[in-house]
Amino acid sequence: MTDYETFREKLLSQRYRACEIPSRDEPGVYALFLTSQTALPGLAVESDVLYIGMTESSLKVRNHFNHSQSGFSSPRRTLGALLKEQLNLTALPRSPGPSASNVKNYRFSDEGEKRLTRWMDSYLTYGLCPVNADVRGIEGRLIRELRPPLNLTKWRNPQASRLKALRKASSDEASYSRNRKGASGFPASKQSDD
């Protein structure tokens, strides 16, 4: 068995619920797995592999279940864009200030983030595998081979344009919210979509 096959097997065979994810302070690859094919209506899912990512620093910071907001988590933003109506999510800038990245990398209201996390806890599991060398190459090969539908790069994802459009709609909503409130007066912790 090659190193790649060993990494692939380990990543795919170990599944953790959010409360069980080990804290690994080392580089590696990780995956989000969907536990129910019907949990994401409108998204074609070939297998249970939903997203593959990597880190060259610490796997513990790539635990997307622990992110308090989606502004720093691409898979959370994409999931939120897909589930926006179902979970009644309102997109907001990730932080105050005029930077374009604050609306491009939007977040959801505090209550919306909690609903998104609860959905993730119910329908996703997590896998990880420490990798000491060529983590980018291994991640790219896994993405090309497994074709996870939330990955928008490193393979020809036939759903990419739809997912990008949904994310842009959320980004536009965050931009509108910022323009309505004013870039410097955005009360990030006070927002609610209830």
N, C-alpha and C positions, 0 to 999 in steps of 0.2 A: 504494500500500500504506500503510495507517495505521500509526502507531507500534505499536499493539497487535499487528497482524499481523506486523510486523517482529520484535518481541520473541518472539512465539509461534513463528515460523519459526526464529529463531536458537536458541531453547531446545530445540525438537524435533529440530533437524538436527545438533547437535553432541553427540556421545556420547563420554564419557571413561571409561576404566577407572580404578580407584582410584589407580593409580600415575601416571596421566597428568593428573589434575585440576589445572588452573591455579590458582594462588593469586591471587585477585582481592580486593583490599582496598577494596571499594566495595559500595554497596547493589545489590540485584537479586533475581531469582527463580531458583529451581533446581528440578530434578526428578530423581527416581530412576526408572530404567527397568529393567524385568525382561527378562532376556535369554532366558528359557525359560518358556513359559506353564505348564509342569508343575512348576516349581521350588517353588511354594507350593500344595501340595495343600489343597483345601478353601476356597480363595479364588477367587472369580470375578473374572477379569481381562479386561476388554473390549479393551484395547489393551496396549501395553507400558509405558504411563505408570502407575507405581505410587504415586508421592507427589509433590506439588508444595508447595514452601515458599518463603519469602521472608525477606529481612533488610533492615532499614533502615540497617544499619551496614556489615558486612563479609561478603562471600560466603565468605571463607576460613574463618570460624568455623562455617559451615554445612556443612562437608564431613563428613558423618556417618560416612564411612569412617575418619576420623582420630580419632574420639571414643574415648577409652580405656575408657569405660563408658557404658552406656545411660541412666544417671540424668539426663543432660542432652540426650537425643535422643529425641523422640517417635517418629520412624519406627523407630529401633532397638528401642525398647520394644515397639512393635506387632509388628515382625518377630519379635522374640524370643518374644513371647507366642504367635504363630502357629507358630513352629518349636520350641517348648519341648521337646516330646517327641522330635522328630526329632534335635535337637542336644543333648539331655540337659542342659537349662539349669536352673539353680537361681536363683530370684529372691531378692535380698537388698536391704535398705535401701541407698539410694545413699550415705549417710554416717551416722555415729553421731549420736545425739541424738534427742530426743523429737518433733521436728517431723513433722507428718502428711505433709508433702511428701516426706520421706525414704523413705516406703513407697509413696506414690502414684506417685512418680517413681523407681521401683525400678531396680536394675541387676542384672546377673547376676554370678556368681562370676568371678574373673579368667580362669580357663580357659574358662568359658562365653562370656565376652566375646570371647576369641580365636577360638572356634569360630564365633560369630556373624559376626565380621569376615571370617573365611575364607569363610563362606557368601556374604556380601555381595560379596566380591571375585570370587567365582565366578559369581554370578547377577545382579549389578546393574551398571548403568552410570549415569553422572551427566551431567547437562546443566546449564548455567548461562547466565544472560544478565544483564549489568549493566543496571540501570534507575535513572535519575536522578530521576524524578518519579512519584508515584502508584503506588508499588510494591505497596501493599496492594490497590488497585483492580485492578491487572494480575494479581496472584496470585489474587484472588477470581474474576475472569473466567476465568482459565485453569482453575481448579478446577471451576467450574460447567460449562465447556465440555468438558473432557477427562475428568472424573469419575474421578479416581484412587482406587482402592479403599482405600488406607491413610489418606486424608484423612477425618477424622471430622467436620469442620465445613465450612461454606460450600457444601455441596450435600447433597441428600437421598440419602445413601449407604445403600443397602438392606442392607449388611453391617455397618453401624455398631454395631448392638446386639450382634452376635456378637463383633466385635473388642473392644468395651468390656468384654464379659463375660470374654474371655480376658485382657485387661489387668488387670481386677479380680482374677481368680484369681492372677495373678502378684503383684499388690499385696498380696493377702491372705497369700500365701506369705512375702513380705518382712516383713509385719507379724508373722507367726508367728515368723519367724527372729529378729526384733528382740526380741520378748517372751521368747523362749527364752534368748537371750544376754544381754539387758539392754541398754537404750538406750545407756548410756555405755560399755559394755564390748565393743562390736562391733568385732572385728578385721578391718576391711575388706580389707586387703591379704593376709590369710592364708586367706581363704575359697577353697574349691575344691569342685567337685561331682564330682570323680573318686573 
